[in-house]
């Protein structure tokens, strides 16, 4: 099959397939399934894609991704920035560009696609229970442009309280709290085991000690009690959207 023929079968472009084939860019998340269908390879391309995405990240973050994919419950605290699992594509792109202004566009594309892949895994997982507490500063700080930020806030608004997701705002008026520095993710696995992941600017620490995880869990529950309710959080997000410059 020629590259032109394959492009028409998988609804892609010849140039994109050529760059993927030459390992210049990583494939978009929806392409591997179409390649498996085209070649009758029973999931091989999808498995290769999962391996390729993991290679983008440091070893410890790869372990976090593996556990995240198995988790039945995810709780996350975001102090200064919208967490990756909630980011729109353009917000994520703006964040990566600010974090590493010298990065090549191809590298930024890889990181964005890897982030979208993480999101897709949890979206497709049945019965997943997701919750976030986001500090007010993460809503106030504009990444990219007001247009990009408005789209990001719109996504958060749609997730404040659904059958699988809860988003709460931690307002400035609530004062300081124990989880203010960096970000924290709590994962609960199917057997009840808990895992915590602390993330700073360039480092992350995976914590699997159950006593330590229990302390983090209690700190999260206390923070949730002090944060705005999902309904009040939705009202807050609307007010921030209305205040954005046009």
Number of C-alpha atoms within 10 A of each C-alpha: 7 7 13 14 11 17 18 11 13 18 11 14 13 16 12 16 20 15 13 14 12 10 10 13 19 23 21 17 18 12 17 20 18 17 20 16 15 12 12 10 12 12 15 14 18 19 12 11 21 15 12 14 20 17 13 15 14 11 11 13 19 16 13 19 16 11 16 21 17 16 24 20 19 22 21 22 27 25 21 18 21 27 19 17 18 19 22 22 18 18 24 26 21 18 20 17 18 13 12 10 11 8 12 10 12 12 16 20 18 17 19 23 21 24 21 19 19 19 17 14 13 20 14 9 13 9 12 17 17 22 21 24 25 25 21 21 17 17 23 16 13 18 22 16 14 16 17 18 22 23 17 23 22 16 14 22 20 13 21 23 18 11 10 15 16 20 28 30 26 27 17 10 7 11 8 11 12 10 16 14 15 15 21 23 23 24 26 20 17 11 8 11 13 24 25 25 19 18 17 11 8 6 10 17 14 15 16 14 12 13 11 13 20 15 11 20 19 11 14 22 13 13 19 19 11 16 20 20 18 19 13 14 24 22 15 19 22 15 11 15 21 11 12 14 9 8
